Amino acid sequence: MGRKLFVGNLAYGVTDEDLQQLFGQAGTCESASVVMDRDTGQSRGFAFVMMASADDAERARKQLDGTELKGRRLRVDEANDQSTPGARARRPGGRAPGGAPDRYRS
């Protein structure tokens, strides 16, 4: 397991500081950042937390997954390599798979 955790199902009022304090109870929390919508400035309901070690991250995941914070039950998982959950790699060329056949190929 890596050091970076995904934290989902956040209440909109949760701050970076709230998460640093909570995750600091499970180990050394290096940083926490709630992801904000760039248009509205409101929380998107998830965050990323960086722990000091993989052991701290695993301990935090086990201790805090399902914990209630500001009325919402947190979901804590190891973070993907992608910057946001649900993001997919795009195929070059701009066409969806299964698109129209190339008329120049035989």
Backbone atoms as SQL, in Angstrom:
CREATE TABLE atoms (id INTEGER PRIMARY KEY, chain TEXT, resi INTEGER, resn TEXT, atom TEXT, x REAL, y REAL, z REAL);
INSERT INTO atoms VALUES
  (1, 'A', 1, 'MET', 'N', 0.848, -1.181, 0.000),
  (2, 'A', 1, 'MET', 'CA', 0.000, 0.000, 0.000),
  (3, 'A', 1, 'MET', 'C', 0.888, 1.237, 0.000),
  (4, 'A', 2, 'GLY', 'N', 0.453, 2.261, -0.734),
  (5, 'A', 2, 'GLY', 'CA', 1.182, 3.523, -0.779),
  (6, 'A', 2, 'GLY', 'C', 0.844, 4.415, 0.401),
  (7, 'A', 3, 'ARG', 'N', 1.331, 5.634, 0.356),
  (8, 'A', 3, 'ARG', 'CA', 1.103, 6.583, 1.453),
  (9, 'A', 3, 'ARG', 'C', -0.115, 7.466, 1.223),
  (10, 'A', 4, 'LYS', 'N', -0.637, 7.505, -0.013),
  (11, 'A', 4, 'LYS', 'CA', -1.721, 8.422, -0.352),
  (12, 'A', 4, 'LYS', 'C', -3.071, 7.719, -0.247),
  (13, 'A', 5, 'LEU', 'N', -4.010, 8.376, 0.448),
  (14, 'A', 5, 'LEU', 'CA', -5.341, 7.823, 0.659),
  (15, 'A', 5, 'LEU', 'C', -6.405, 8.685, -0.010),
  (16, 'A', 6, 'PHE', 'N', -7.437, 8.025, -0.523),
  (17, 'A', 6, 'PHE', 'CA', -8.629, 8.691, -1.032),
  (18, 'A', 6, 'PHE', 'C', -9.657, 8.673, 0.088),
  (19, 'A', 7, 'VAL', 'N', -10.282, 9.809, 0.352),
  (20, 'A', 7, 'VAL', 'CA', -11.312, 9.904, 1.382),
  (21, 'A', 7, 'VAL', 'C', -12.583, 10.395, 0.709),
  (22, 'A', 8, 'GLY', 'N', -13.609, 9.558, 0.694),
  (23, 'A', 8, 'GLY', 'CA', -14.855, 9.897, 0.019),
  (24, 'A', 8, 'GLY', 'C', -16.009, 10.058, 0.981),
  (25, 'A', 9, 'ASN', 'N', -17.133, 10.520, 0.437),
  (26, 'A', 9, 'ASN', 'CA', -18.381, 10.749, 1.168),
  (27, 'A', 9, 'ASN', 'C', -18.222, 11.831, 2.237),
  (28, 'A', 10, 'LEU', 'N', -17.452, 12.869, 1.911),
  (29, 'A', 10, 'LEU', 'CA', -17.240, 13.965, 2.860),
  (30, 'A', 10, 'LEU', 'C', -18.444, 14.892, 2.907),
  (31, 'A', 11, 'ALA', 'N', -18.744, 15.377, 4.098),
  (32, 'A', 11, 'ALA', 'CA', -19.715, 16.463, 4.237),
  (33, 'A', 11, 'ALA', 'C', -19.093, 17.709, 3.611),
  (34, 'A', 12, 'TYR', 'N', -19.919, 18.574, 3.042),
  (35, 'A', 12, 'TYR', 'CA', -19.396, 19.739, 2.331),
  (36, 'A', 12, 'TYR', 'C', -18.652, 20.712, 3.235),
  (37, 'A', 13, 'GLY', 'N', -18.882, 20.659, 4.551),
  (38, 'A', 13, 'GLY', 'CA', -18.215, 21.570, 5.470),
  (39, 'A', 13, 'GLY', 'C', -16.866, 21.092, 5.980),
  (40, 'A', 14, 'VAL', 'N', -16.424, 19.905, 5.588),
  (41, 'A', 14, 'VAL', 'CA', -15.150, 19.361, 6.070),
  (42, 'A', 14, 'VAL', 'C', -13.992, 20.132, 5.438),
  (43, 'A', 15, 'THR', 'N', -13.011, 20.487, 6.265),
  (44, 'A', 15, 'THR', 'CA', -11.850, 21.251, 5.796),
  (45, 'A', 15, 'THR', 'C', -10.597, 20.382, 5.794),
  (46, 'A', 16, 'ASP', 'N', -9.545, 20.907, 5.164),
  (47, 'A', 16, 'ASP', 'CA', -8.245, 20.231, 5.184),
  (48, 'A', 16, 'ASP', 'C', -7.800, 20.006, 6.628),
  (49, 'A', 17, 'GLU', 'N', -8.001, 21.014, 7.462),
  (50, 'A', 17, 'GLU', 'CA', -7.578, 20.937, 8.866),
  (51, 'A', 17, 'GLU', 'C', -8.339, 19.852, 9.617),
  (52, 'A', 18, 'ASP', 'N', -9.645, 19.711, 9.336),
  (53, 'A', 18, 'ASP', 'CA', -10.430, 18.644, 9.973),
  (54, 'A', 18, 'ASP', 'C', -9.816, 17.282, 9.664),
  (55, 'A', 19, 'LEU', 'N', -9.451, 17.084, 8.406),
  (56, 'A', 19, 'LEU', 'CA', -8.886, 15.800, 7.992),
  (57, 'A', 19, 'LEU', 'C', -7.495, 15.584, 8.574),
  (58, 'A', 20, 'GLN', 'N', -6.678, 16.639, 8.616),
  (59, 'A', 20, 'GLN', 'CA', -5.342, 16.502, 9.202),
  (60, 'A', 20, 'GLN', 'C', -5.441, 16.098, 10.669),
  (61, 'A', 21, 'GLN', 'N', -6.376, 16.696, 11.375),
  (62, 'A', 21, 'GLN', 'CA', -6.551, 16.366, 12.785),
  (63, 'A', 21, 'GLN', 'C', -7.032, 14.923, 12.947),
  (64, 'A', 22, 'LEU', 'N', -8.019, 14.516, 12.156),
  (65, 'A', 22, 'LEU', 'CA', -8.563, 13.163, 12.257),
  (66, 'A', 22, 'LEU', 'C', -7.519, 12.114, 11.884),
  (67, 'A', 23, 'PHE', 'N', -6.858, 12.296, 10.738),
  (68, 'A', 23, 'PHE', 'CA', -5.887, 11.305, 10.285),
  (69, 'A', 23, 'PHE', 'C', -4.619, 11.318, 11.133),
  (70, 'A', 24, 'GLY', 'N', -4.338, 12.429, 11.794),
  (71, 'A', 24, 'GLY', 'CA', -3.206, 12.505, 12.708),
  (72, 'A', 24, 'GLY', 'C', -3.364, 11.597, 13.912),
  (73, 'A', 25, 'GLN', 'N', -4.592, 11.183, 14.209),
  (74, 'A', 25, 'GLN', 'CA', -4.828, 10.253, 15.311),
  (75, 'A', 25, 'GLN', 'C', -4.351, 8.842, 14.972),
  (76, 'A', 26, 'ALA', 'N', -4.202, 8.553, 13.669),
  (77, 'A', 26, 'ALA', 'CA', -3.810, 7.210, 13.237),
  (78, 'A', 26, 'ALA', 'C', -2.334, 7.117, 12.869),
  (79, 'A', 27, 'GLY', 'N', -1.658, 8.263, 12.776),
  (80, 'A', 27, 'GLY', 'CA', -0.256, 8.285, 12.381),
  (81, 'A', 27, 'GLY', 'C', 0.118, 9.698, 11.986),
  (82, 'A', 28, 'THR', 'N', 1.274, 9.848, 11.357),
  (83, 'A', 28, 'THR', 'CA', 1.715, 11.173, 10.948),
  (84, 'A', 28, 'THR', 'C', 1.082, 11.539, 9.615),
  (85, 'A', 29, 'CYS', 'N', 0.252, 12.583, 9.641),
  (86, 'A', 29, 'CYS', 'CA', -0.428, 13.068, 8.441),
  (87, 'A', 29, 'CYS', 'C', 0.389, 14.222, 7.871),
  (88, 'A', 30, 'GLU', 'N', 0.951, 14.026, 6.676),
  (89, 'A', 30, 'GLU', 'CA', 1.768, 15.072, 6.057),
  (90, 'A', 30, 'GLU', 'C', 0.918, 16.157, 5.411),
  (91, 'A', 31, 'SER', 'N', -0.194, 15.764, 4.779),
  (92, 'A', 31, 'SER', 'CA', -1.059, 16.756, 4.141),
  (93, 'A', 31, 'SER', 'C', -2.441, 16.167, 3.913),
  (94, 'A', 32, 'ALA', 'N', -3.401, 17.063, 3.787),
  (95, 'A', 32, 'ALA', 'CA', -4.771, 16.675, 3.449),
  (96, 'A', 32, 'ALA', 'C', -5.341, 17.780, 2.580),
  (97, 'A', 33, 'SER', 'N', -5.978, 17.398, 1.480),
  (98, 'A', 33, 'SER', 'CA', -6.562, 18.426, 0.615),
  (99, 'A', 33, 'SER', 'C', -7.926, 17.984, 0.115),
  (100, 'A', 34, 'VAL', 'N', -8.928, 18.765, 0.501),
  (101, 'A', 34, 'VAL', 'CA', -10.292, 18.560, 0.018),
  (102, 'A', 34, 'VAL', 'C', -10.339, 19.088, -1.408),
  (103, 'A', 35, 'VAL', 'N', -10.873, 18.291, -2.326),
  (104, 'A', 35, 'VAL', 'CA', -10.948, 18.696, -3.730),
  (105, 'A', 35, 'VAL', 'C', -12.151, 19.613, -3.908),
  (106, 'A', 36, 'MET', 'N', -11.879, 20.798, -4.474),
  (107, 'A', 36, 'MET', 'CA', -12.915, 21.817, -4.650),
  (108, 'A', 36, 'MET', 'C', -13.315, 21.927, -6.119),
  (109, 'A', 37, 'ASP', 'N', -14.580, 22.236, -6.357),
  (110, 'A', 37, 'ASP', 'CA', -15.066, 22.489, -7.711),
  (111, 'A', 37, 'ASP', 'C', -14.524, 23.833, -8.163),
  (112, 'A', 38, 'ARG', 'N', -13.870, 23.869, -9.306),
  (113, 'A', 38, 'ARG', 'CA', -13.227, 25.117, -9.733),
  (114, 'A', 38, 'ARG', 'C', -14.237, 26.190, -10.131),
  (115, 'A', 39, 'ASP', 'N', -15.450, 25.794, -10.518),
  (116, 'A', 39, 'ASP', 'CA', -16.459, 26.779, -10.906),
  (117, 'A', 39, 'ASP', 'C', -17.196, 27.366, -9.707),
  (118, 'A', 40, 'THR', 'N', -17.573, 26.503, -8.756),
  (119, 'A', 40, 'THR', 'CA', -18.388, 26.966, -7.628),
  (120, 'A', 40, 'THR', 'C', -17.579, 27.248, -6.367),
  (121, 'A', 41, 'GLY', 'N', -16.377, 26.676, -6.272),
  (122, 'A', 41, 'GLY', 'CA', -15.577, 26.841, -5.067),
  (123, 'A', 41, 'GLY', 'C', -16.028, 25.960, -3.920),
  (124, 'A', 42, 'GLN', 'N', -17.018, 25.082, -4.154),
  (125, 'A', 42, 'GLN', 'CA', -17.506, 24.185, -3.109),
  (126, 'A', 42, 'GLN', 'C', -16.776, 22.849, -3.169),
  (127, 'A', 43, 'SER', 'N', -16.778, 22.173, -2.049),
  (128, 'A', 43, 'SER', 'CA', -16.181, 20.846, -1.966),
  (129, 'A', 43, 'SER', 'C', -16.882, 19.900, -2.933),
  (130, 'A', 44, 'ARG', 'N', -16.108, 19.009, -3.537),
  (131, 'A', 44, 'ARG', 'CA', -16.678, 17.979, -4.406),
  (132, 'A', 44, 'ARG', 'C', -17.003, 16.718, -3.608),
  (133, 'A', 45, 'GLY', 'N', -16.767, 16.742, -2.295),
  (134, 'A', 45, 'GLY', 'CA', -17.152, 15.622, -1.443),
  (135, 'A', 45, 'GLY', 'C', -16.095, 14.544, -1.289),
  (136, 'A', 46, 'PHE', 'N', -14.869, 14.838, -1.735),
  (137, 'A', 46, 'PHE', 'CA', -13.786, 13.883, -1.524),
  (138, 'A', 46, 'PHE', 'C', -12.479, 14.628, -1.327),
  (139, 'A', 47, 'ALA', 'N', -11.477, 13.885, -0.840),
  (140, 'A', 47, 'ALA', 'CA', -10.180, 14.496, -0.534),
  (141, 'A', 47, 'ALA', 'C', -9.082, 13.460, -0.698),
  (142, 'A', 48, 'PHE', 'N', -7.850, 13.951, -0.666),
  (143, 'A', 48, 'PHE', 'CA', -6.679, 13.085, -0.662),
  (144, 'A', 48, 'PHE', 'C', -5.847, 13.428, 0.563),
  (145, 'A', 49, 'VAL', 'N', -5.367, 12.386, 1.234),
  (146, 'A', 49, 'VAL', 'CA', -4.561, 12.543, 2.439),
  (147, 'A', 49, 'VAL', 'C', -3.240, 11.814, 2.213),
  (148, 'A', 50, 'MET', 'N', -2.138, 12.490, 2.525),
  (149, 'A', 50, 'MET', 'CA', -0.808, 11.881, 2.408),
  (150, 'A', 50, 'MET', 'C', -0.289, 11.600, 3.812),
  (151, 'A', 51, 'MET', 'N', -0.034, 10.333, 4.076),
  (152, 'A', 51, 'MET', 'CA', 0.516, 9.926, 5.361),
  (153, 'A', 51, 'MET', 'C', 2.035, 9.807, 5.245),
  (154, 'A', 52, 'ALA', 'N', 2.733, 9.795, 6.375),
  (155, 'A', 52, 'ALA', 'CA', 4.196, 9.776, 6.382),
  (156, 'A', 52, 'ALA', 'C', 4.771, 8.452, 5.899),
  (157, 'A', 53, 'SER', 'N', 4.048, 7.367, 6.105),
  (158, 'A', 53, 'SER', 'CA', 4.556, 6.054, 5.695),
  (159, 'A', 53, 'SER', 'C', 3.398, 5.181, 5.232),
  (160, 'A', 54, 'ALA', 'N', 3.739, 4.112, 4.538),
  (161, 'A', 54, 'ALA', 'CA', 2.724, 3.152, 4.100),
  (162, 'A', 54, 'ALA', 'C', 2.050, 2.500, 5.307),
  (163, 'A', 55, 'ASP', 'N', 2.812, 2.278, 6.374),
  (164, 'A', 55, 'ASP', 'CA', 2.233, 1.698, 7.592),
  (165, 'A', 55, 'ASP', 'C', 1.205, 2.643, 8.211),
  (166, 'A', 56, 'ASP', 'N', 1.530, 3.944, 8.259),
  (167, 'A', 56, 'ASP', 'CA', 0.575, 4.931, 8.775),
  (168, 'A', 56, 'ASP', 'C', -0.684, 4.959, 7.909),
  (169, 'A', 57, 'ALA', 'N', -0.504, 4.867, 6.591),
  (170, 'A', 57, 'ALA', 'CA', -1.654, 4.900, 5.679),
  (171, 'A', 57, 'ALA', 'C', -2.550, 3.689, 5.895),
  (172, 'A', 58, 'GLU', 'N', -1.951, 2.521, 6.027),
  (173, 'A', 58, 'GLU', 'CA', -2.738, 1.301, 6.247),
  (174, 'A', 58, 'GLU', 'C', -3.467, 1.367, 7.582),
  (175, 'A', 59, 'ARG', 'N', -2.787, 1.848, 8.615),
  (176, 'A', 59, 'ARG', 'CA', -3.411, 1.995, 9.932),
  (177, 'A', 59, 'ARG', 'C', -4.585, 2.969, 9.857),
  (178, 'A', 60, 'ALA', 'N', -4.388, 4.092, 9.180),
  (179, 'A', 60, 'ALA', 'CA', -5.456, 5.092, 9.047),
  (180, 'A', 60, 'ALA', 'C', -6.642, 4.520, 8.282),
  (181, 'A', 61, 'ARG', 'N', -6.365, 3.778, 7.213),
  (182, 'A', 61, 'ARG', 'CA', -7.456, 3.186, 6.431),
  (183, 'A', 61, 'ARG', 'C', -8.274, 2.235, 7.294),
  (184, 'A', 62, 'LYS', 'N', -7.587, 1.381, 8.039),
  (185, 'A', 62, 'LYS', 'CA', -8.290, 0.409, 8.881),
  (186, 'A', 62, 'LYS', 'C', -9.074, 1.087, 10.001),
  (187, 'A', 63, 'GLN', 'N', -8.479, 2.102, 10.627),
  (188, 'A', 63, 'GLN', 'CA', -9.121, 2.762, 11.767),
  (189, 'A', 63, 'GLN', 'C', -10.251, 3.698, 11.353),
  (190, 'A', 64, 'LEU', 'N', -10.097, 4.366, 10.209),
  (191, 'A', 64, 'LEU', 'CA', -11.002, 5.472, 9.895),
  (192, 'A', 64, 'LEU', 'C', -12.043, 5.172, 8.825),
  (193, 'A', 65, 'ASP', 'N', -11.891, 4.085, 8.070),
  (194, 'A', 65, 'ASP', 'CA', -12.909, 3.737, 7.084),
  (195, 'A', 65, 'ASP', 'C', -14.211, 3.439, 7.821),
  (196, 'A', 66, 'GLY', 'N', -15.263, 4.152, 7.476),
  (197, 'A', 66, 'GLY', 'CA', -16.551, 3.984, 8.141),
  (198, 'A', 66, 'GLY', 'C', -16.772, 4.920, 9.315),
  (199, 'A', 67, 'THR', 'N', -15.749, 5.687, 9.693),
  (200, 'A', 67, 'THR', 'CA', -15.868, 6.654, 10.785),
  (201, 'A', 67, 'THR', 'C', -16.791, 7.792, 10.371),
  (202, 'A', 68, 'GLU', 'N', -17.577, 8.282, 11.302),
  (203, 'A', 68, 'GLU', 'CA', -18.473, 9.401, 11.011),
  (204, 'A', 68, 'GLU', 'C', -17.767, 10.726, 11.295),
  (205, 'A', 69, 'LEU', 'N', -17.877, 11.650, 10.334),
  (206, 'A', 69, 'LEU', 'CA', -17.320, 12.991, 10.483),
  (207, 'A', 69, 'LEU', 'C', -18.339, 13.986, 9.964),
  (208, 'A', 70, 'LYS', 'N', -18.784, 14.870, 10.837),
  (209, 'A', 70, 'LYS', 'CA', -19.783, 15.891, 10.505),
  (210, 'A', 70, 'LYS', 'C', -21.028, 15.281, 9.861),
  (211, 'A', 71, 'GLY', 'N', -21.466, 14.146, 10.438),
  (212, 'A', 71, 'GLY', 'CA', -22.717, 13.531, 10.010),
  (213, 'A', 71, 'GLY', 'C', -22.628, 12.615, 8.806),
  (214, 'A', 72, 'ARG', 'N', -21.440, 12.393, 8.267),
  (215, 'A', 72, 'ARG', 'CA', -21.287, 11.504, 7.101),
  (216, 'A', 72, 'ARG', 'C', -20.293, 10.399, 7.442),
  (217, 'A', 73, 'ARG', 'N', -20.571, 9.198, 6.957),
  (218, 'A', 73, 'ARG', 'CA', -19.684, 8.058, 7.180),
  (219, 'A', 73, 'ARG', 'C', -18.609, 8.057, 6.096),
  (220, 'A', 74, 'LEU', 'N', -17.348, 8.217, 6.507),
  (221, 'A', 74, 'LEU', 'CA', -16.235, 8.324, 5.567),
  (222, 'A', 74, 'LEU', 'C', -15.936, 7.002, 4.879),
  (223, 'A', 75, 'ARG', 'N', -15.502, 7.114, 3.639),
  (224, 'A', 75, 'ARG', 'CA', -14.969, 5.969, 2.902),
  (225, 'A', 75, 'ARG', 'C', -13.489, 6.246, 2.674),
  (226, 'A', 76, 'VAL', 'N', -12.635, 5.391, 3.195),
  (227, 'A', 76, 'VAL', 'CA', -11.186, 5.590, 3.092),
  (228, 'A', 76, 'VAL', 'C', -10.585, 4.411, 2.337),
  (229, 'A', 77, 'ASP', 'N', -9.894, 4.719, 1.240),
  (230, 'A', 77, 'ASP', 'CA', -9.260, 3.697, 0.407),
  (231, 'A', 77, 'ASP', 'C', -7.882, 4.181, -0.011),
  (232, 'A', 78, 'GLU', 'N', -7.068, 3.250, -0.490),
  (233, 'A', 78, 'GLU', 'CA', -5.802, 3.643, -1.099),
  (234, 'A', 78, 'GLU', 'C', -6.125, 4.437, -2.359),
  (235, 'A', 79, 'ALA', 'N', -5.403, 5.530, -2.576),
  (236, 'A', 79, 'ALA', 'CA', -5.651, 6.378, -3.742),
  (237, 'A', 79, 'ALA', 'C', -5.122, 5.709, -5.002),
  (238, 'A', 80, 'ASN', 'N', -5.834, 5.929, -6.111),
  (239, 'A', 80, 'ASN', 'CA', -5.369, 5.472, -7.426),
  (240, 'A', 80, 'ASN', 'C', -4.255, 6.386, -7.894),
  (241, 'A', 81, 'ASP', 'N', -3.604, 6.004, -8.980),
  (242, 'A', 81, 'ASP', 'CA', -2.590, 6.859, -9.589),
  (243, 'A', 81, 'ASP', 'C', -3.222, 8.062, -10.272),
  (244, 'A', 82, 'GLN', 'N', -4.508, 7.961, -10.622),
  (245, 'A', 82, 'GLN', 'CA', -5.197, 9.041, -11.319),
  (246, 'A', 82, 'GLN', 'C', -5.487, 10.171, -10.347),
  (247, 'A', 83, 'SER', 'N', -5.624, 11.385, -10.883),
  (248, 'A', 83, 'SER', 'CA', -5.815, 12.549, -10.024),
  (249, 'A', 83, 'SER', 'C', -7.219, 12.635, -9.449),
  (250, 'A', 84, 'THR', 'N', -8.219, 12.110, -10.156),
  (251, 'A', 84, 'THR', 'CA', -9.579, 12.133, -9.632),
  (252, 'A', 84, 'THR', 'C', -10.226, 10.781, -9.863),
  (253, 'A', 85, 'PRO', 'N', -11.091, 10.350, -8.949),
  (254, 'A', 85, 'PRO', 'CA', -11.732, 9.061, -9.135),
  (255, 'A', 85, 'PRO', 'C', -12.638, 9.104, -10.358),
  (256, 'A', 86, 'GLY', 'N', -12.672, 8.011, -11.088),
  (257, 'A', 86, 'GLY', 'CA', -13.520, 7.943, -12.270),
  (258, 'A', 86, 'GLY', 'C', -12.852, 8.478, -13.519),
  (259, 'A', 87, 'ALA', 'N', -11.699, 9.100, -13.384),
  (260, 'A', 87, 'ALA', 'CA', -11.008, 9.610, -14.570),
  (261, 'A', 87, 'ALA', 'C', -10.475, 8.421, -15.360),
  (262, 'A', 88, 'ARG', 'N', -10.613, 8.499, -16.666),
  (263, 'A', 88, 'ARG', 'CA', -10.154, 7.404, -17.513),
  (264, 'A', 88, 'ARG', 'C', -9.140, 7.924, -18.510),
  (265, 'A', 89, 'ALA', 'N', -8.237, 7.060, -18.903),
  (266, 'A', 89, 'ALA', 'CA', -7.276, 7.431, -19.939),
  (267, 'A', 89, 'ALA', 'C', -8.034, 7.624, -21.246),
  (268, 'A', 90, 'ARG', 'N', -7.686, 8.641, -21.969),
  (269, 'A', 90, 'ARG', 'CA', -8.348, 8.923, -23.240),
  (270, 'A', 90, 'ARG', 'C', -7.582, 8.256, -24.368),
  (271, 'A', 91, 'ARG', 'N', -8.330, 7.809, -25.356),
  (272, 'A', 91, 'ARG', 'CA', -7.699, 7.210, -26.528),
  (273, 'A', 91, 'ARG', 'C', -7.312, 8.314, -27.489),
  (274, 'A', 92, 'PRO', 'N', -6.164, 8.195, -28.127),
  (275, 'A', 92, 'PRO', 'CA', -5.785, 9.210, -29.111),
  (276, 'A', 92, 'PRO', 'C', -6.729, 9.169, -30.305),
  (277, 'A', 93, 'GLY', 'N', -6.915, 10.305, -30.926),
  (278, 'A', 93, 'GLY', 'CA', -7.752, 10.354, -32.114),
  (279, 'A', 93, 'GLY', 'C', -9.135, 10.895, -31.856),
  (280, 'A', 94, 'GLY', 'N', -9.562, 10.955, -30.624),
  (281, 'A', 94, 'GLY', 'CA', -10.827, 11.583, -30.293),
  (282, 'A', 94, 'GLY', 'C', -12.068, 10.779, -30.613),
  (283, 'A', 95, 'ARG', 'N', -11.945, 9.543, -31.047),
  (284, 'A', 95, 'ARG', 'CA', -13.130, 8.734, -31.330),
  (285, 'A', 95, 'ARG', 'C', -13.325, 7.700, -30.246),
  (286, 'A', 96, 'ALA', 'N', -14.564, 7.401, -29.975),
  (287, 'A', 96, 'ALA', 'CA', -14.873, 6.360, -29.007),
  (288, 'A', 96, 'ALA', 'C', -14.591, 4.996, -29.629),
  (289, 'A', 97, 'PRO', 'N', -14.294, 3.989, -28.827),
  (290, 'A', 97, 'PRO', 'CA', -14.084, 2.655, -29.376),
  (291, 'A', 97, 'PRO', 'C', -15.349, 2.186, -30.087),
  (292, 'A', 98, 'GLY', 'N', -15.163, 1.480, -31.176),
  (293, 'A', 98, 'GLY', 'CA', -16.315, 0.966, -31.909),
  (294, 'A', 98, 'GLY', 'C', -16.930, 1.987, -32.830),
  (295, 'A', 99, 'GLY', 'N', -16.213, 3.067, -33.110),
  (296, 'A', 99, 'GLY', 'CA', -16.737, 4.111, -33.991),
  (297, 'A', 99, 'GLY', 'C', -16.818, 3.634, -35.428),
  (298, 'A', 100, 'ALA', 'N', -17.125, 4.536, -36.301),
  (299, 'A', 100, 'ALA', 'CA', -17.277, 4.207, -37.720),
  (300, 'A', 100, 'ALA', 'C', -15.965, 3.664, -38.270),
  (301, 'A', 101, 'PRO', 'N', -16.056, 2.704, -39.196),
  (302, 'A', 101, 'PRO', 'CA', -14.829, 2.155, -39.778),
  (303, 'A', 101, 'PRO', 'C', -14.109, 3.199, -40.619),
  (304, 'A', 102, 'ASP', 'N', -12.815, 3.040, -40.705),
  (305, 'A', 102, 'ASP', 'CA', -12.006, 3.956, -41.505),
  (306, 'A', 102, 'ASP', 'C', -12.241, 3.663, -42.977),
  (307, 'A', 103, 'ARG', 'N', -12.753, 4.621, -43.714),
  (308, 'A', 103, 'ARG', 'CA', -13.128, 4.375, -45.110),
  (309, 'A', 103, 'ARG', 'C', -11.927, 4.230, -46.023),
  (310, 'A', 104, 'TYR', 'N', -10.743, 4.568, -45.549),
  (311, 'A', 104, 'TYR', 'CA', -9.552, 4.462, -46.384),
  (312, 'A', 104, 'TYR', 'C', -8.827, 3.129, -46.215),
  (313, 'A', 105, 'ARG', 'N', -9.268, 2.328, -45.279),
  (314, 'A', 105, 'ARG', 'CA', -8.645, 1.013, -45.088),
  (315, 'A', 105, 'ARG', 'C', -9.436, -0.026, -45.854),
  (316, 'A', 106, 'SER', 'N', -8.732, -1.029, -46.328),
  (317, 'A', 106, 'SER', 'CA', -9.439, -2.075, -47.071),
  (318, 'A', 106, 'SER', 'C', -9.603, -3.325, -46.254);
